[in-house]
């Protein structure tokens, strides 16, 4: 079975990428849905119905299947190479995977609320929420690529700096939109 290891790893990576694509796009659709609710009737209803359909298709046709398949192939890889579980960097990576699953499940809860027209968030909140997947992606990629050579202090500092830069970008974009709502 180890001769198939690279094929399984490639499939794992493909489904991780499509999973993240869904996790990057679903909060963006939530933002559009929030902004659609601020429009007058009948635009609000037309946009809301279209966005509900788009999020439903994204969530159930791309994001959930990708999450499940990425997880299945990850477990298969660990069965084939159990020594990875003895590596400290893998323990931290798995912690980030747990955070990613929690992020995914929270997005599912938000998705269900939006499908019922239960809009509880601001578009600015969703813009910040959208960066959760970005932070997890950066952390996991650096852990996997650098493994044991990774300096943890620089890693933590890098994630903090990235988070600050993302928040500054969101604030800047908010100012730009305030001056030009069509930006």
ABEGO torsion letter per residue (X at the ends): XAAAAAAAAAAAAAAAAAAAAAAAAAAAAAAAAAAAAABBOAAAAAAAAAAAAAAAAAAAAAAAAAAAAAAAAAAAAAAABAAAAABAAAAAAAAAAAAAAAAAAAAAAAAAAAAAGBBABBAAAAAAAAAAAAAAAAAAAAAAAAEAABBAAAAAAAAAAAAAAAAAAAAAAAAAAAABAAX
